[in-house]
C-alpha cells in the first residue's frame, strides 16, 4: 500500500518493520518544492482495516485544480495507524 500526500509531504506504508525519514526536492516553474517522506508499517486488522480514510484520486480529484493525488483525510482513533500517521 503506497500513499502520497502532495502538500509538501509524502507518506508511504511499507511491509518492513523500520521507520525511515527523508526529504525530496522538486523544481517547478523556478520554485523549489520540498517535502518530507516517512516509511511506516501498518498492519491491517480484520474487520477494521488500516484505520485511515483516504480521499482524492483520479476518479475523485481532491483539489480544485483537478490534481489526482490521494490524501489521508482521517486517522481513526484506536486504529492501527493512530500514533504512526497524523
NORGI-V787418 format. One line per field, one symbol per residue. psi: psi as a letter, one per 40 degrees, with the letter a starting at -180 (. if undefined). A space follows every 10 residues. Layout:
# NORGI-V787418
psi: ???
This chain:
# NORGI-V787418
psi: hhhhhegeih hhhieieihi iaiiihhhfe hhhhiiihhi hhhhhhedae fihhiaideg hdideeheii iheihhheid ehedi.
